[in-house]
Amino acid sequence: MAKNIVRGYYDESYPPIPTKATRFWRRSILKQTIMFFVLNLRIMRIIVGGHS
């Protein structure tokens, strides 16, 4: 009878840990505000383009 060998996950199976810079930019209010307006402008371009 063969024994079942239980192995842990490889390191490649885990997600990468974000760097300090990545965490800073994800929490940056300034960047989030800018990206909010950029997204809204893109949406408005699509809407206005469809109504012309």
PDB file of N, CA, C, O and CB in Angstrom:
ATOM      1  N   MET A   1       0.846  -1.176   0.000  1.00  0.00           N
ATOM      2  CA  MET A   1       0.000   0.000   0.000  1.00  0.00           C
ATOM      3  C   MET A   1       0.897   1.247   0.000  1.00  0.00           C
ATOM      4  O   MET A   1       1.814   1.352   0.814  1.00  0.00           O
ATOM      5  CB  MET A   1      -0.965  -0.006   1.229  1.00  0.00           C
ATOM      6  N   ALA A   2       0.634   2.178  -0.901  1.00  0.00           N
ATOM      7  CA  ALA A   2       1.442   3.391  -1.001  1.00  0.00           C
ATOM      8  C   ALA A   2       0.972   4.416   0.018  1.00  0.00           C
ATOM      9  O   ALA A   2      -0.222   4.577   0.269  1.00  0.00           O
ATOM     10  CB  ALA A   2       1.376   3.979  -2.423  1.00  0.00           C
ATOM     11  N   LYS A   3       1.944   5.099   0.595  1.00  0.00           N
ATOM     12  CA  LYS A   3       1.603   6.156   1.553  1.00  0.00           C
ATOM     13  C   LYS A   3       1.303   7.443   0.792  1.00  0.00           C
ATOM     14  O   LYS A   3       1.957   7.774  -0.196  1.00  0.00           O
ATOM     15  CB  LYS A   3       2.760   6.380   2.579  1.00  0.00           C
ATOM     16  N   ASN A   4       0.319   8.137   1.272  1.00  0.00           N
ATOM     17  CA  ASN A   4       0.006   9.442   0.685  1.00  0.00           C
ATOM     18  C   ASN A   4       0.927  10.474   1.305  1.00  0.00           C
ATOM     19  O   ASN A   4       0.928  10.672   2.520  1.00  0.00           O
ATOM     20  CB  ASN A   4      -1.494   9.828   0.905  1.00  0.00           C
ATOM     21  N   ILE A   5       1.702  11.121   0.473  1.00  0.00           N
ATOM     22  CA  ILE A   5       2.613  12.154   0.956  1.00  0.00           C
ATOM     23  C   ILE A   5       1.928  13.499   0.766  1.00  0.00           C
ATOM     24  O   ILE A   5       1.564  13.881  -0.346  1.00  0.00           O
ATOM     25  CB  ILE A   5       3.994  12.106   0.208  1.00  0.00           C
ATOM     26  N   VAL A   6       1.764  14.196   1.860  1.00  0.00           N
ATOM     27  CA  VAL A   6       1.132  15.511   1.806  1.00  0.00           C
ATOM     28  C   VAL A   6       2.238  16.551   1.720  1.00  0.00           C
ATOM     29  O   VAL A   6       3.111  16.622   2.584  1.00  0.00           O
ATOM     30  CB  VAL A   6       0.208  15.761   3.052  1.00  0.00           C
ATOM     31  N   ARG A   7       2.187  17.346   0.681  1.00  0.00           N
ATOM     32  CA  ARG A   7       3.189  18.393   0.491  1.00  0.00           C
ATOM     33  C   ARG A   7       2.511  19.746   0.609  1.00  0.00           C
ATOM     34  O   ARG A   7       1.347  19.906   0.242  1.00  0.00           O
ATOM     35  CB  ARG A   7       3.904  18.251  -0.885  1.00  0.00           C
ATOM     36  N   GLY A   8       3.242  20.704   1.118  1.00  0.00           N
ATOM     37  CA  GLY A   8       2.713  22.065   1.214  1.00  0.00           C
ATOM     38  C   GLY A   8       2.687  22.726  -0.155  1.00  0.00           C
ATOM     39  O   GLY A   8       3.206  22.191  -1.134  1.00  0.00           O
ATOM     40  N   TYR A   9       2.092  23.858  -0.198  1.00  0.00           N
ATOM     41  CA  TYR A   9       2.063  24.606  -1.447  1.00  0.00           C
ATOM     42  C   TYR A   9       3.446  25.153  -1.749  1.00  0.00           C
ATOM     43  O   TYR A   9       4.230  25.447  -0.846  1.00  0.00           O
ATOM     44  CB  TYR A   9       1.032  25.747  -1.381  1.00  0.00           C
ATOM     45  N   TYR A  10       3.726  25.282  -3.032  1.00  0.00           N
ATOM     46  CA  TYR A  10       4.972  25.902  -3.433  1.00  0.00           C
ATOM     47  C   TYR A  10       4.875  27.411  -3.208  1.00  0.00           C
ATOM     48  O   TYR A  10       3.776  27.958  -3.119  1.00  0.00           O
ATOM     49  CB  TYR A  10       5.298  25.580  -4.912  1.00  0.00           C
ATOM     50  N   ASP A  11       6.026  28.082  -3.116  1.00  0.00           N
ATOM     51  CA  ASP A  11       6.029  29.533  -2.935  1.00  0.00           C
ATOM     52  C   ASP A  11       5.332  30.244  -4.086  1.00  0.00           C
ATOM     53  O   ASP A  11       4.756  31.316  -3.900  1.00  0.00           O
ATOM     54  CB  ASP A  11       7.454  30.044  -2.800  1.00  0.00           C
ATOM     55  N   GLU A  12       5.384  29.653  -5.270  1.00  0.00           N
ATOM     56  CA  GLU A  12       4.752  30.277  -6.438  1.00  0.00           C
ATOM     57  C   GLU A  12       3.235  30.293  -6.331  1.00  0.00           C
ATOM     58  O   GLU A  12       2.573  31.015  -7.076  1.00  0.00           O
ATOM     59  CB  GLU A  12       5.164  29.552  -7.706  1.00  0.00           C
ATOM     60  N   SER A  13       2.677  29.514  -5.422  1.00  0.00           N
ATOM     61  CA  SER A  13       1.227  29.435  -5.279  1.00  0.00           C
ATOM     62  C   SER A  13       0.656  30.626  -4.514  1.00  0.00           C
ATOM     63  O   SER A  13      -0.541  30.900  -4.598  1.00  0.00           O
ATOM     64  CB  SER A  13       0.847  28.147  -4.579  1.00  0.00           C
ATOM     65  N   TYR A  14       1.489  31.320  -3.783  1.00  0.00           N
ATOM     66  CA  TYR A  14       1.020  32.440  -2.980  1.00  0.00           C
ATOM     67  C   TYR A  14       1.130  33.742  -3.769  1.00  0.00           C
ATOM     68  O   TYR A  14       2.028  33.893  -4.597  1.00  0.00           O
ATOM     69  CB  TYR A  14       1.817  32.537  -1.669  1.00  0.00           C
ATOM     70  N   PRO A  15       0.217  34.683  -3.513  1.00  0.00           N
ATOM     71  CA  PRO A  15       0.285  35.957  -4.241  1.00  0.00           C
ATOM     72  C   PRO A  15       1.487  36.776  -3.784  1.00  0.00           C
ATOM     73  O   PRO A  15       1.943  36.623  -2.651  1.00  0.00           O
ATOM     74  CB  PRO A  15      -1.014  36.765  -4.042  1.00  0.00           C
ATOM     75  N   PRO A  16       2.004  37.645  -4.652  1.00  0.00           N
ATOM     76  CA  PRO A  16       3.144  38.477  -4.267  1.00  0.00           C
ATOM     77  C   PRO A  16       2.730  39.507  -3.213  1.00  0.00           C
ATOM     78  O   PRO A  16       1.591  39.974  -3.196  1.00  0.00           O
ATOM     79  CB  PRO A  16       3.735  39.187  -5.504  1.00  0.00           C
ATOM     80  N   ILE A  17       3.650  39.841  -2.361  1.00  0.00           N
ATOM     81  CA  ILE A  17       3.396  40.844  -1.313  1.00  0.00           C
ATOM     82  C   ILE A  17       3.707  42.211  -1.896  1.00  0.00           C
ATOM     83  O   ILE A  17       4.794  42.415  -2.437  1.00  0.00           O
ATOM     84  CB  ILE A  17       4.259  40.570  -0.019  1.00  0.00           C
ATOM     85  N   PRO A  18       2.763  43.165  -1.796  1.00  0.00           N
ATOM     86  CA  PRO A  18       3.017  44.485  -2.374  1.00  0.00           C
ATOM     87  C   PRO A  18       4.134  45.223  -1.634  1.00  0.00           C
ATOM     88  O   PRO A  18       4.314  45.067  -0.426  1.00  0.00           O
ATOM     89  CB  PRO A  18       1.738  45.321  -2.352  1.00  0.00           C
ATOM     90  N   THR A  19       4.869  46.020  -2.384  1.00  0.00           N
ATOM     91  CA  THR A  19       5.954  46.804  -1.800  1.00  0.00           C
ATOM     92  C   THR A  19       5.373  48.011  -1.062  1.00  0.00           C
ATOM     93  O   THR A  19       4.173  48.274  -1.134  1.00  0.00           O
ATOM     94  CB  THR A  19       6.956  47.260  -2.896  1.00  0.00           C
ATOM     95  N   LYS A  20       6.231  48.735  -0.357  1.00  0.00           N
ATOM     96  CA  LYS A  20       5.774  49.936   0.357  1.00  0.00           C
ATOM     97  C   LYS A  20       5.233  50.968  -0.618  1.00  0.00           C
ATOM     98  O   LYS A  20       4.236  51.633  -0.336  1.00  0.00           O
ATOM     99  CB  LYS A  20       6.918  50.544   1.185  1.00  0.00           C
ATOM    100  N   ALA A  21       5.890  51.103  -1.764  1.00  0.00           N
ATOM    101  CA  ALA A  21       5.435  52.083  -2.765  1.00  0.00           C
ATOM    102  C   ALA A  21       4.058  51.702  -3.299  1.00  0.00           C
ATOM    103  O   ALA A  21       3.205  52.570  -3.485  1.00  0.00           O
ATOM    104  CB  ALA A  21       6.448  52.183  -3.932  1.00  0.00           C
ATOM    105  N   THR A  22       3.839  50.429  -3.545  1.00  0.00           N
ATOM    106  CA  THR A  22       2.535  49.972  -4.045  1.00  0.00           C
ATOM    107  C   THR A  22       1.451  50.252  -3.023  1.00  0.00           C
ATOM    108  O   THR A  22       0.378  50.744  -3.374  1.00  0.00           O
ATOM    109  CB  THR A  22       2.571  48.469  -4.382  1.00  0.00           C
ATOM    110  N   ARG A  23       1.717  49.945  -1.768  1.00  0.00           N
ATOM    111  CA  ARG A  23       0.725  50.207  -0.716  1.00  0.00           C
ATOM    112  C   ARG A  23       0.454  51.704  -0.577  1.00  0.00           C
ATOM    113  O   ARG A  23      -0.685  52.112  -0.348  1.00  0.00           O
ATOM    114  CB  ARG A  23       1.205  49.633   0.630  1.00  0.00           C
ATOM    115  N   PHE A  24       1.500  52.522  -0.716  1.00  0.00           N
ATOM    116  CA  PHE A  24       1.320  53.970  -0.625  1.00  0.00           C
ATOM    117  C   PHE A  24       0.402  54.480  -1.724  1.00  0.00           C
ATOM    118  O   PHE A  24      -0.527  55.240  -1.451  1.00  0.00           O
ATOM    119  CB  PHE A  24       2.667  54.681  -0.700  1.00  0.00           C
ATOM    120  N   TRP A  25       0.653  54.070  -2.970  1.00  0.00           N
ATOM    121  CA  TRP A  25      -0.156  54.565  -4.087  1.00  0.00           C
ATOM    122  C   TRP A  25      -1.573  54.032  -4.054  1.00  0.00           C
ATOM    123  O   TRP A  25      -2.490  54.713  -4.513  1.00  0.00           O
ATOM    124  CB  TRP A  25       0.489  54.197  -5.400  1.00  0.00           C
ATOM    125  N   ARG A  26      -1.783  52.831  -3.524  1.00  0.00           N
ATOM    126  CA  ARG A  26      -3.141  52.298  -3.414  1.00  0.00           C
ATOM    127  C   ARG A  26      -3.965  53.091  -2.408  1.00  0.00           C
ATOM    128  O   ARG A  26      -5.180  53.214  -2.563  1.00  0.00           O
ATOM    129  CB  ARG A  26      -3.104  50.823  -3.013  1.00  0.00           C
ATOM    130  N   ARG A  27      -3.314  53.630  -1.375  1.00  0.00           N
ATOM    131  CA  ARG A  27      -4.039  54.365  -0.332  1.00  0.00           C
ATOM    132  C   ARG A  27      -4.008  55.869  -0.540  1.00  0.00           C
ATOM    133  O   ARG A  27      -4.606  56.606   0.244  1.00  0.00           O
ATOM    134  CB  ARG A  27      -3.465  54.037   1.022  1.00  0.00           C
ATOM    135  N   SER A  28      -3.327  56.341  -1.572  1.00  0.00           N
ATOM    136  CA  SER A  28      -3.171  57.769  -1.805  1.00  0.00           C
ATOM    137  C   SER A  28      -4.500  58.408  -2.221  1.00  0.00           C
ATOM    138  O   SER A  28      -5.081  58.058  -3.248  1.00  0.00           O
ATOM    139  CB  SER A  28      -2.104  58.016  -2.877  1.00  0.00           C
ATOM    140  N   ILE A  29      -4.960  59.342  -1.407  1.00  0.00           N
ATOM    141  CA  ILE A  29      -6.218  60.049  -1.702  1.00  0.00           C
ATOM    142  C   ILE A  29      -6.076  60.872  -2.980  1.00  0.00           C
ATOM    143  O   ILE A  29      -7.012  60.946  -3.777  1.00  0.00           O
ATOM    144  CB  ILE A  29      -6.624  60.966  -0.518  1.00  0.00           C
ATOM    145  N   LEU A  30      -4.914  61.488  -3.179  1.00  0.00           N
ATOM    146  CA  LEU A  30      -4.691  62.305  -4.371  1.00  0.00           C
ATOM    147  C   LEU A  30      -4.813  61.455  -5.636  1.00  0.00           C
ATOM    148  O   LEU A  30      -5.501  61.845  -6.579  1.00  0.00           O
ATOM    149  CB  LEU A  30      -3.306  62.980  -4.312  1.00  0.00           C
ATOM    150  N   LYS A  31      -4.161  60.315  -5.661  1.00  0.00           N
ATOM    151  CA  LYS A  31      -4.240  59.449  -6.843  1.00  0.00           C
ATOM    152  C   LYS A  31      -5.655  58.940  -7.057  1.00  0.00           C
ATOM    153  O   LYS A  31      -6.127  58.885  -8.192  1.00  0.00           O
ATOM    154  CB  LYS A  31      -3.278  58.268  -6.708  1.00  0.00           C
ATOM    155  N   GLN A  32      -6.334  58.570  -5.986  1.00  0.00           N
ATOM    156  CA  GLN A  32      -7.706  58.077  -6.125  1.00  0.00           C
ATOM    157  C   GLN A  32      -8.626  59.154  -6.679  1.00  0.00           C
ATOM    158  O   GLN A  32      -9.509  58.866  -7.487  1.00  0.00           O
ATOM    159  CB  GLN A  32      -8.234  57.583  -4.779  1.00  0.00           C
ATOM    160  N   THR A  33      -8.423  60.389  -6.250  1.00  0.00           N
ATOM    161  CA  THR A  33      -9.238  61.502  -6.746  1.00  0.00           C
ATOM    162  C   THR A  33      -8.995  61.726  -8.238  1.00  0.00           C
ATOM    163  O   THR A  33      -9.938  61.894  -9.011  1.00  0.00           O
ATOM    164  CB  THR A  33      -8.931  62.791  -5.958  1.00  0.00           C
ATOM    165  N   ILE A  34      -7.727  61.727  -8.629  1.00  0.00           N
ATOM    166  CA  ILE A  34      -7.394  61.926 -10.041  1.00  0.00           C
ATOM    167  C   ILE A  34      -7.975  60.803 -10.889  1.00  0.00           C
ATOM    168  O   ILE A  34      -8.563  61.057 -11.940  1.00  0.00           O
ATOM    169  CB  ILE A  34      -5.868  62.004 -10.235  1.00  0.00           C
ATOM    170  N   MET A  35      -7.812  59.561 -10.438  1.00  0.00           N
ATOM    171  CA  MET A  35      -8.315  58.422 -11.203  1.00  0.00           C
ATOM    172  C   MET A  35      -9.853  58.432 -11.272  1.00  0.00           C
ATOM    173  O   MET A  35     -10.433  57.977 -12.258  1.00  0.00           O
ATOM    174  CB  MET A  35      -7.818  57.104 -10.577  1.00  0.00           C
ATOM    175  N   PHE A  36     -10.498  58.945 -10.238  1.00  0.00           N
ATOM    176  CA  PHE A  36     -11.956  59.078 -10.243  1.00  0.00           C
ATOM    177  C   PHE A  36     -12.396  59.992 -11.383  1.00  0.00           C
ATOM    178  O   PHE A  36     -13.312  59.660 -12.135  1.00  0.00           O
ATOM    179  CB  PHE A  36     -12.462  59.627  -8.887  1.00  0.00           C
ATOM    180  N   PHE A  37     -11.733  61.157 -11.507  1.00  0.00           N
ATOM    181  CA  PHE A  37     -12.103  62.104 -12.561  1.00  0.00           C
ATOM    182  C   PHE A  37     -11.733  61.577 -13.946  1.00  0.00           C
ATOM    183  O   PHE A  37     -12.462  61.808 -14.910  1.00  0.00           O
ATOM    184  CB  PHE A  37     -11.426  63.453 -12.321  1.00  0.00           C
ATOM    185  N   VAL A  38     -10.616  60.877 -14.053  1.00  0.00           N
ATOM    186  CA  VAL A  38     -10.221  60.295 -15.341  1.00  0.00           C
ATOM    187  C   VAL A  38     -11.263  59.269 -15.780  1.00  0.00           C
ATOM    188  O   VAL A  38     -11.670  59.256 -16.942  1.00  0.00           O
ATOM    189  CB  VAL A  38      -8.812  59.635 -15.245  1.00  0.00           C
ATOM    190  N   LEU A  39     -11.690  58.423 -14.868  1.00  0.00           N
ATOM    191  CA  LEU A  39     -12.706  57.425 -15.203  1.00  0.00           C
ATOM    192  C   LEU A  39     -14.008  58.099 -15.621  1.00  0.00           C
ATOM    193  O   LEU A  39     -14.638  57.684 -16.593  1.00  0.00           O
ATOM    194  CB  LEU A  39     -12.954  56.488 -14.011  1.00  0.00           C
ATOM    195  N   ASN A  40     -14.411  59.131 -14.895  1.00  0.00           N
ATOM    196  CA  ASN A  40     -15.641  59.840 -15.244  1.00  0.00           C
ATOM    197  C   ASN A  40     -15.543  60.500 -16.621  1.00  0.00           C
ATOM    198  O   ASN A  40     -16.512  60.501 -17.380  1.00  0.00           O
ATOM    199  CB  ASN A  40     -15.957  60.893 -14.185  1.00  0.00           C
ATOM    200  N   LEU A  41     -14.381  61.057 -16.941  1.00  0.00           N
ATOM    201  CA  LEU A  41     -14.215  61.664 -18.262  1.00  0.00           C
ATOM    202  C   LEU A  41     -14.312  60.617 -19.363  1.00  0.00           C
ATOM    203  O   LEU A  41     -14.904  60.871 -20.412  1.00  0.00           O
ATOM    204  CB  LEU A  41     -12.874  62.393 -18.351  1.00  0.00           C
ATOM    205  N   ARG A  42     -13.734  59.445 -19.130  1.00  0.00           N
ATOM    206  CA  ARG A  42     -13.821  58.372 -20.127  1.00  0.00           C
ATOM    207  C   ARG A  42     -15.274  57.947 -20.340  1.00  0.00           C
ATOM    208  O   ARG A  42     -15.708  57.740 -21.473  1.00  0.00           O
ATOM    209  CB  ARG A  42     -12.972  57.159 -19.692  1.00  0.00           C
ATOM    210  N   ILE A  43     -16.012  57.820 -19.253  1.00  0.00           N
ATOM    211  CA  ILE A  43     -17.420  57.428 -19.352  1.00  0.00           C
ATOM    212  C   ILE A  43     -18.218  58.495 -20.088  1.00  0.00           C
ATOM    213  O   ILE A  43     -19.054  58.176 -20.934  1.00  0.00           O
ATOM    214  CB  ILE A  43     -18.017  57.186 -17.952  1.00  0.00           C
ATOM    215  N   MET A  44     -17.961  59.769 -19.766  1.00  0.00           N
ATOM    216  CA  MET A  44     -18.681  60.860 -20.420  1.00  0.00           C
ATOM    217  C   MET A  44     -18.375  60.903 -21.909  1.00  0.00           C
ATOM    218  O   MET A  44     -19.261  61.197 -22.711  1.00  0.00           O
ATOM    219  CB  MET A  44     -18.325  62.199 -19.774  1.00  0.00           C
ATOM    220  N   ARG A  45     -17.130  60.614 -22.295  1.00  0.00           N
ATOM    221  CA  ARG A  45     -16.786  60.576 -23.725  1.00  0.00           C
ATOM    222  C   ARG A  45     -17.602  59.520 -24.450  1.00  0.00           C
ATOM    223  O   ARG A  45     -18.060  59.747 -25.569  1.00  0.00           O
ATOM    224  CB  ARG A  45     -15.285  60.301 -23.917  1.00  0.00           C
ATOM    225  N   ILE A  46     -17.784  58.377 -23.825  1.00  0.00           N
ATOM    226  CA  ILE A  46     -18.555  57.303 -24.435  1.00  0.00           C
ATOM    227  C   ILE A  46     -20.018  57.710 -24.561  1.00  0.00           C
ATOM    228  O   ILE A  46     -20.644  57.493 -25.598  1.00  0.00           O
ATOM    229  CB  ILE A  46     -18.426  56.008 -23.616  1.00  0.00           C
ATOM    230  N   ILE A  47     -20.562  58.305 -23.493  1.00  0.00           N
ATOM    231  CA  ILE A  47     -21.968  58.692 -23.488  1.00  0.00           C
ATOM    232  C   ILE A  47     -22.232  59.801 -24.500  1.00  0.00           C
ATOM    233  O   ILE A  47     -23.178  59.713 -25.283  1.00  0.00           O
ATOM    234  CB  ILE A  47     -22.392  59.142 -22.090  1.00  0.00           C
ATOM    235  N   VAL A  48     -21.406  60.839 -24.490  1.00  0.00           N
ATOM    236  CA  VAL A  48     -21.582  61.957 -25.421  1.00  0.00           C
ATOM    237  C   VAL A  48     -21.392  61.483 -26.861  1.00  0.00           C
ATOM    238  O   VAL A  48     -22.115  61.917 -27.757  1.00  0.00           O
ATOM    239  CB  VAL A  48     -20.590  63.100 -25.095  1.00  0.00           C
ATOM    240  N   GLY A  49     -20.433  60.604 -27.084  1.00  0.00           N
ATOM    241  CA  GLY A  49     -20.192  60.092 -28.435  1.00  0.00           C
ATOM    242  C   GLY A  49     -21.375  59.284 -28.953  1.00  0.00           C
ATOM    243  O   GLY A  49     -21.626  59.264 -30.158  1.00  0.00           O
ATOM    244  N   GLY A  50     -22.097  58.625 -28.072  1.00  0.00           N
ATOM    245  CA  GLY A  50     -23.243  57.838 -28.495  1.00  0.00           C
ATOM    246  C   GLY A  50     -24.478  58.670 -28.765  1.00  0.00           C
ATOM    247  O   GLY A  50     -25.401  58.198 -29.429  1.00  0.00           O
ATOM    248  N   HIS A  51     -24.519  59.903 -28.267  1.00  0.00           N
ATOM    249  CA  HIS A  51     -25.691  60.767 -28.428  1.00  0.00           C
ATOM    250  C   HIS A  51     -25.532  61.809 -29.520  1.00  0.00           C
ATOM    251  O   HIS A  51     -26.387  62.681 -29.671  1.00  0.00           O
ATOM    252  CB  HIS A  51     -25.990  61.455 -27.137  1.00  0.00           C
ATOM    253  N   SER A  52     -24.470  61.731 -30.270  1.00  0.00           N
ATOM    254  CA  SER A  52     -24.287  62.772 -31.306  1.00  0.00           C
ATOM    255  C   SER A  52     -24.811  62.339 -32.638  1.00  0.00           C
ATOM    256  O   SER A  52     -24.734  63.094 -33.607  1.00  0.00           O
ATOM    257  CB  SER A  52     -22.830  63.139 -31.447  1.00  0.00           C
TER     258      SER A  52
END
